[in-house]
Amino acid sequence: MQSRFFTLTDHPQGTPARELFALREAELDELADGEVRVRNTWLSVDPYMRGRMTGVTTYIEPFELGAPLEGAAIGDVIESRAPDFPVGTKVRHMQGWRDIAQLPASHLEPLPGHDVPEQTYLGVLGMPGMTAWAGLNRIAEMQSGDNVLVSGAAGAVGSLAVQLAKARGGTVVGIAGSQAKLDWLESLGVKAVSYKDRDAGELTAALLDACPEGFDVYYENVGGVCLEAALNTLRVGARIAVCGLIAGYNDTAPAPGPSNLAMVLIRRARMEGFIVFDHWSHYPTFLEEIGPQVARGDLEHDETVIDGLEQTPDAFLKLFEGANRGKMLVRL
Amino acid sequence: MQSRFFTLTDHPQGTPARELFALREAELDELADGEVRVRNTWLSVDPYMRGRMTGVTTYIEPFELGAPLEGAAIGDVIESRAPDFPVGTKVRHMQGWRDIAQLPASHLEPLPGHDVPEQTYLGVLGMPGMTAWAGLNRIAEMQSGDNVLVSGAAGAVGSLAVQLAKARGGTVVGIAGSQAKLDWLESLGVKAVSYKDRDAGELTAALLDACPEGFDVYYENVGGVCLEAALNTLRVGARIAVCGLIAGYNDTAPAPGPSNLAMVLIRRARMEGFIVFDHWSHYPTFLEEIGPQVARGDLEHDETVIDGLEQTPDAFLKLFEGANRGKMLVRL
């Protein structure tokens, strides 16, 4: 059986050129004992994948040029030599960027049993949702009544972060770019602020206009002007959960950091970076809390869906244009 | 009775000009019930005072132009209408920058009873020492065996920080400027690295040469190139205690921050600003632990002493040239 997959032909400099992603086909090996074949139905593309394209080890191994790219995926077992995963089982795994995956059963997770569409386990009930939850609860230690600021607030992670924060009762402000995202955030009861065409001073003023007493928690997905403005709006004892810094992921040269890091001192703030995989042992707790809320429709979780394996690189590249509202997914 | 004091005639822009400090004299009010008069014997000058000269409230009220400047001081009670502080009592208080202080007894502390010179309570057993201790223990949560990096390592705070860290058994590296400071640090068993004439890349290489496995804790007194280099040398889970950022205190325009803040994310590091006064309830614990060590001579605590009230502004300004080793003091 053949598998079609994307591979990277060279390490990108700056924004990756579409041409660096090559669609290849290869015959799969004989299925070994303990292995299964999965027909992928949904692929996840995520900003963190940009970091794996540089050829440098950060917190995760870099992608190997010429090898199939990887990422979260959902699919159906179509051939099995693993008794726990018979044909027809729906699974989640990390062999995305391809149509047919072949892997040992130990690398598979059966989908949890909540009454939700399967792709939900790539979004609000998957890594991005868990990231929002872990960042707010385990890193920022959000308390009831905290005022919370979220950048990238209409993205896969941010859109859950604002809703979890809102449920705790403080003022919640979300930063986003497009009018459609701002409107969507407002429809969730979140005060939406645009960063577009604003320098740090102007964004600071807009944030303090939305929440004059300032923020106890800043959930950071973006960096750049958002971080500089956010630092100006911290309350004493504020916590910053640094989840992502997408503004800089395609930089070819290091960009200067915020000129007001002294606010960390003045406001006795804590800024902490985290990687969701370090907190994965808490995934069952997360799922128990958030799963039923999603199944009941109590949490909004938009998806931006692109159809067809061939479009996977395009879906990935759109992340850096801010083209997605909620989770960016590829449907096969 | 007359008191001679320094006052600020205008808010400094950049490095304060010596001429902004004016020595004035004023007749003290009649001593009220509950008040004492203190003849100051030692005055403290500290980098944080620069922040109080801007006219802007940060974490502490700004100095008022024309009013006596303030700061920690040690002295002897020479007149008393407070029974708990009879004439002859040695006290610590915050009416520095002057020869004679007059204040309510509630603003005085009697000196603790360790067998040490009185000015020690302005340095290693005072605010700077407590700052080193609180930053390492309460903010950075230093553990036995941690590799610790300290900037401003030969200063009043840093010189205690390196010794406390060294006693816990990991590799301790101190950043300083002059050869005399580097030699002194080496004599304490600390690996000393100069930041002079080095860019962030060169300083990074020098730090990793001194401690190839990187640092669990970074005690930050300086900012600028020290912070940028330190971020490159963090181990996973590192903690940065942000005590001071003296490199930027005299900036007239905001300087760009480190271009590698993403290391906070990649290394899942925590950066936390703190103000020692928030931790002052732990001063007795600090004193109980560190006091006997200082009395026994187990901890080095250099002083840089300037003589005469008239020299107080000069002593203060020398802090920004890195002219002090250990605590900078004015002896009256």
Interface residues (C-beta under 8 A of the other chain):
Chain A: T58 Y59 G223 L227 V236 V242 C243 G244 L245 G248 P254 A255 P256 G257 P258 S259 N260 L261 A262 M263 V264 L265 I266 R267 R268 A269 R270 M271 E272 G273 F274 I275 D278
Chain B: T58 Y59 G223 L227 V236 V242 C243 G244 L245 G248 P254 A255 P256 G257 P258 S259 N260 L261 A262 M263 V264 L265 I266 R267 R268 A269 R270 M271 E272 G273 F274 I275 D278
